[in-house]
Amino acid sequence: MNREQAQLILLAYRRGEPVPDESDMGRALALAAGDPSLADWLEQELEMDSRIRESMREVKPPAGLRDQILSKTKILRISWWRRPSALAAAAGLLAVVGSATWWLSAPRLASAPSAKVAGRRASGTLDEFRAEMVRLVSTGGYHLDLNTRRLGEVKEYLASRGRGVGAQLPAALERLGTYGCQVLDWNGETVTLICFRAGEVQIAHLLVIDARAVRDPLVSEAITLASVGTWSTAGWRDGEKVLIVCSPAGGAELRRFLGG
């Protein structure tokens, strides 16, 4: 087992779970125990998982949502539904329909950006971009291309791939360590994601996109706050880039953190 294979296996590891020594997971953990850089990478992954779980615990459904759903649902009590074979078939059909619906409606996010067409129209509104990015980071629906604690290494990695940030970062972010970065594709537009170890606001995700890629981009360098569910966002313009910071912290805390 090499280092890359071990990393793929360790992505499924959860701290404290029993692992047989002779299993693939056990061998991967043994390899990490003897490889300081792999052990550091694993610790970063476990820390990120822990923060995401903590953030998700803070998400609470609106009061009365259950009653609203039940009040609009017509329940048919048909005896054949109780048969195991019928239940299995119905569950399978719902899974197929649900998967197809999600695939058709989900934002197109990927690690490999697609080629852009010169003069194309902007992909969506700022509110759409902000909502989709919050959904991405709040559910952990991303996988970092680079895992590192150092912002300098993040910048070097992005620059080496022609994906530099292209904007001046606030001093509050420049002082922080990171979890790493990823280059995403949002409806054919490149988005740079950098995840910061933000002690004051738990965690902060920076997303950078070209202003021309958004139909109603921010025009001011002043920080503008907006909420998406239980998450807060801060957005501003720097030259030809729009920057959005997402965090489960409150809006006031996020503004103070960024120095706005």
C-alpha positions as CSV (number, residue, x, y, z in Angstrom):
1,M,0.0,0.0,0.0
2,N,1.4,3.4,-1.0
3,R,0.7,6.8,0.4
4,E,-1.9,7.8,-2.1
5,Q,-3.8,4.5,-1.6
6,A,-3.7,5.1,2.2
7,Q,-5.1,8.6,1.8
8,L,-8.1,7.3,-0.2
9,I,-8.8,4.7,2.5
10,L,-8.3,7.1,5.4
11,L,-10.9,9.5,4.0
12,A,-13.5,7.1,5.4
13,Y,-11.9,6.9,8.8
14,R,-13.7,8.3,11.9
15,R,-11.8,9.1,15.0
16,G,-12.3,6.5,17.8
17,E,-13.9,3.8,15.6
18,P,-12.5,0.2,16.1
19,V,-10.3,-0.9,13.3
20,P,-8.9,-4.4,12.9
21,D,-5.1,-4.4,12.4
22,E,-5.3,-6.8,9.4
23,S,-7.9,-4.6,7.5
24,D,-7.1,-2.1,4.8
25,M,-8.0,0.7,7.2
26,G,-5.7,-0.8,9.8
27,R,-2.8,-1.0,7.4
28,A,-3.5,2.6,6.3
29,L,-3.5,3.8,9.9
30,A,-0.2,1.9,10.6
31,L,1.3,3.6,7.5
32,A,0.2,7.0,8.8
33,A,1.7,6.2,12.2
34,G,5.1,5.9,10.6
35,D,4.8,8.8,8.2
36,P,4.7,12.3,9.9
37,S,3.4,14.1,6.8
38,L,0.6,11.5,6.3
39,A,-0.3,11.7,10.0
40,D,-0.5,15.5,9.8
41,W,-2.8,15.2,6.7
42,L,-5.0,12.8,8.5
43,E,-5.3,15.0,11.6
44,Q,-6.3,17.9,9.3
45,E,-9.0,15.8,7.7
46,L,-10.4,14.6,11.1
47,E,-10.3,18.2,12.4
48,M,-12.3,19.4,9.3
49,D,-14.8,16.5,9.7
50,S,-15.3,17.5,13.4
51,R,-15.9,21.2,12.6
52,I,-18.4,20.3,9.8
53,R,-20.3,18.0,12.2
54,E,-20.4,20.8,14.8
55,S,-21.7,23.2,12.2
56,M,-24.4,20.8,11.1
57,R,-25.6,20.3,14.6
58,E,-26.4,24.0,14.8
59,V,-28.8,23.7,11.8
60,K,-32.4,23.5,13.1
61,P,-35.5,23.3,11.1
62,P,-38.0,26.1,11.4
63,A,-40.6,25.8,14.1
64,G,-43.7,24.1,13.0
65,L,-42.2,22.6,9.8
66,R,-43.3,19.1,10.6
67,D,-46.9,20.2,11.2
68,Q,-46.9,22.2,7.9
69,I,-45.6,19.2,6.0
70,L,-48.1,16.8,7.5
71,S,-51.0,19.2,7.0
72,K,-50.4,19.2,3.3
73,T,-49.8,15.5,2.9
74,K,-52.6,13.1,2.0
75,I,-51.9,9.7,3.5
76,L,-53.5,6.7,1.7
77,R,-53.7,3.5,3.8
78,I,-53.5,0.7,1.2
79,S,-53.0,-2.8,2.5
80,W,-50.7,-3.9,-0.3
81,W,-48.1,-1.3,0.7
82,R,-47.4,-3.5,3.8
83,R,-46.0,-6.3,1.7
84,P,-42.2,-6.4,1.9
85,S,-41.8,-6.9,-1.9
86,A,-44.0,-3.9,-2.7
87,L,-42.1,-1.7,-0.1
88,A,-38.8,-2.7,-1.7
89,A,-40.0,-1.9,-5.2
90,A,-41.4,1.5,-4.1
91,A,-38.2,2.4,-2.3
92,G,-36.2,1.5,-5.3
93,L,-38.4,3.6,-7.6
94,L,-38.1,6.6,-5.2
95,A,-34.4,6.3,-5.1
96,V,-34.1,6.3,-8.9
97,V,-36.4,9.3,-9.2
98,G,-34.8,11.2,-6.4
99,S,-31.3,10.6,-7.8
100,A,-32.4,11.8,-11.3
101,T,-34.1,14.9,-9.9
102,W,-31.0,15.8,-7.8
103,W,-28.7,15.3,-10.8
104,L,-30.7,17.5,-13.0
105,S,-31.2,20.3,-10.5
106,A,-27.8,20.3,-8.7
107,P,-25.2,23.0,-9.4
108,R,-22.4,21.8,-11.7
109,L,-19.5,21.8,-9.3
110,A,-16.3,19.9,-10.1
111,S,-12.5,20.0,-9.5
112,A,-11.7,20.3,-13.2
113,P,-13.0,23.6,-14.6
114,S,-14.4,23.4,-18.1
115,A,-13.3,25.7,-20.9
116,K,-15.0,29.1,-21.1
117,V,-16.5,30.6,-24.2
118,A,-15.4,34.2,-25.0
119,G,-18.2,36.6,-24.5
120,R,-20.6,34.2,-22.8
121,R,-23.3,35.5,-20.5
122,A,-22.9,35.4,-16.8
123,S,-23.9,32.1,-15.2
124,G,-26.2,33.3,-12.5
125,T,-27.1,35.9,-9.9
126,L,-25.0,36.7,-6.9
127,D,-27.7,35.3,-4.6
128,E,-27.7,32.0,-6.5
129,F,-23.9,31.8,-6.4
130,R,-23.9,32.6,-2.7
131,A,-26.6,30.1,-1.8
132,E,-25.0,27.3,-3.8
133,M,-21.6,27.9,-2.3
134,V,-23.0,27.9,1.3
135,R,-24.8,24.7,0.5
136,L,-21.6,23.2,-0.7
137,V,-19.4,24.1,2.2
138,S,-22.0,23.6,5.0
139,T,-22.7,20.0,3.8
140,G,-19.1,19.2,3.3
141,G,-19.8,18.6,-0.4
142,Y,-16.2,19.4,-1.6
143,H,-12.8,17.7,-1.5
144,L,-9.7,19.8,-1.3
145,D,-7.2,19.5,-4.1
146,L,-4.4,20.5,-1.6
147,N,-4.3,19.9,2.1
148,T,-2.0,22.3,4.0
149,R,-1.9,24.6,7.0
150,R,0.0,27.3,5.2
151,L,-1.6,30.0,3.1
152,G,1.7,30.6,1.3
153,E,1.6,27.0,0.0
154,V,-2.0,27.5,-1.1
155,K,-1.1,30.6,-3.1
156,E,1.9,28.8,-4.7
157,Y,-0.3,25.8,-5.6
158,L,-2.9,28.0,-7.2
159,A,-0.4,30.1,-9.1
160,S,1.4,27.0,-10.4
161,R,-1.9,26.0,-12.1
162,G,-2.7,29.4,-13.4
163,R,-5.4,29.9,-10.8
164,G,-4.1,32.6,-8.6
165,V,-6.5,34.3,-6.2
166,G,-6.2,37.5,-8.2
167,A,-7.3,39.7,-5.3
168,Q,-6.0,41.3,-2.1
169,L,-7.1,39.2,0.9
170,P,-8.1,41.0,4.2
171,A,-5.3,41.0,6.8
172,A,-7.5,38.9,9.1
173,L,-7.3,36.0,6.5
174,E,-3.6,36.6,5.7
175,R,-2.8,35.8,9.4
176,L,-4.7,32.5,9.5
177,G,-3.6,28.9,8.9
178,T,-5.6,27.0,6.3
179,Y,-7.0,23.5,5.7
180,G,-6.2,23.8,2.0
181,C,-7.9,24.8,-1.3
182,Q,-9.8,23.5,-4.3
183,V,-10.6,24.9,-7.7
184,L,-14.3,24.4,-8.5
185,D,-16.4,24.8,-11.6
186,W,-19.7,26.6,-11.1
187,N,-21.8,26.4,-14.3
188,G,-18.7,26.7,-16.4
189,E,-17.0,29.4,-14.3
190,T,-13.9,28.9,-12.2
191,V,-14.3,29.4,-8.5
192,T,-11.4,29.3,-6.0
193,L,-12.1,27.9,-2.6
194,I,-9.8,28.4,0.4
195,C,-10.7,26.9,3.8
196,F,-9.3,28.8,6.8
197,R,-8.7,27.8,10.4
198,A,-10.6,30.8,11.8
199,G,-10.5,30.5,15.6
200,E,-12.7,33.5,16.3
201,V,-15.5,32.3,14.0
202,Q,-14.7,28.6,14.1
203,I,-14.2,28.2,10.4
204,A,-14.3,30.4,7.3
205,H,-14.5,29.5,3.7
206,L,-13.3,32.0,1.1
207,L,-14.8,31.8,-2.4
208,V,-13.4,33.9,-5.3
209,I,-15.0,34.3,-8.7
210,D,-14.7,36.7,-11.6
211,A,-17.1,39.6,-11.4
212,R,-18.1,39.1,-15.0
213,A,-19.3,35.6,-14.2
214,V,-22.1,36.9,-12.0
215,R,-25.1,38.8,-13.4
216,D,-25.3,41.3,-10.5
217,P,-21.8,41.4,-9.0
218,L,-20.9,43.5,-6.0
219,V,-19.5,46.9,-7.1
220,S,-18.2,48.2,-3.7
221,E,-15.1,47.3,-1.8
222,A,-17.2,47.7,1.4
223,I,-18.2,44.4,3.1
224,T,-21.9,43.5,2.5
225,L,-23.4,40.9,4.9
226,A,-26.1,38.3,3.9
227,S,-27.5,35.2,5.6
228,V,-28.2,31.9,4.0
229,G,-30.1,29.7,6.4
230,T,-28.1,29.6,9.6
231,W,-24.9,30.6,7.9
232,S,-23.6,34.2,7.5
233,T,-21.7,35.5,4.5
234,A,-19.6,38.6,3.8
235,G,-19.1,39.8,0.3
236,W,-17.1,42.5,-1.4
237,R,-15.4,43.5,-4.7
238,D,-11.7,43.7,-5.3
239,G,-10.9,44.7,-8.9
240,E,-12.3,42.1,-11.3
241,K,-13.0,39.6,-8.5
242,V,-16.0,39.1,-6.2
243,L,-15.1,37.5,-2.8
244,I,-17.5,35.7,-0.5
245,V,-16.6,34.5,3.0
246,C,-19.0,31.9,4.5
247,S,-19.1,30.9,8.2
248,P,-21.6,29.5,10.7
249,A,-20.8,32.5,12.9
250,G,-23.2,35.4,13.2
251,G,-23.0,38.3,10.8
252,A,-21.7,40.8,13.4
253,E,-18.9,38.4,14.5
254,L,-18.0,37.8,10.8
255,R,-17.8,41.5,10.1
256,R,-15.6,42.1,13.2
257,F,-13.4,39.2,12.2
258,L,-12.8,40.6,8.7
259,G,-12.2,44.1,10.1
260,G,-15.2,45.6,8.1
